[in-house]
């Protein structure tokens, strides 16, 4: 990996049950850069993120990542039986004091003893963002983190992400169907298309 890149993937292919899902894919993301990955549903965008996150390990190619990786899924995937403080401490190894500060940063001050079921979807997504940034990732993977939110709430969440990103040199790969999100948040866009899927631009 060159020093200018936090993430470099050179994928020759990825298949499931004998079916080629992803073809040759080459991408890199530099520290502080946000790259949007767009394309139709089912094309393989989430699969690509799962490969980079290390969730999918059987692929043909090379992956180089500098430092910790964190991922925000389409669903917040919180620990429903644990408090908000525990959701941060248990998954990031931060102290309760640090967790409290993260809750404050994402607009959840004073909610540390609550459980995720007491939060709205938008608040759960705020907690998921806090958890992702609390590990001080070098690479951040976002899988449609603002999906199913109304326009005003999505705008608030994008502003929150911009604020958190501003204090971090993190390299971000954002999967989205919304062109407006990609244009607002990303330095550049890549299009995944075809069968098997490849990056077009």
PyMOL commands that set and color helices and strands:
alter all, ss='L'
color gray80, all
select helices_A, chain A and resi 45-53+84-92+96-105+116-118+121-134+151-166+179-185
alter helices_A, ss='H'
color red, helices_A
select strands_A, chain A and resi 7-16+19-22+25-29+34-38+60-65+69-72+139-143+171-175+188-193+198-199
alter strands_A, ss='S'
color yellow, strands_A
deselect
rebuild
show_as cartoon
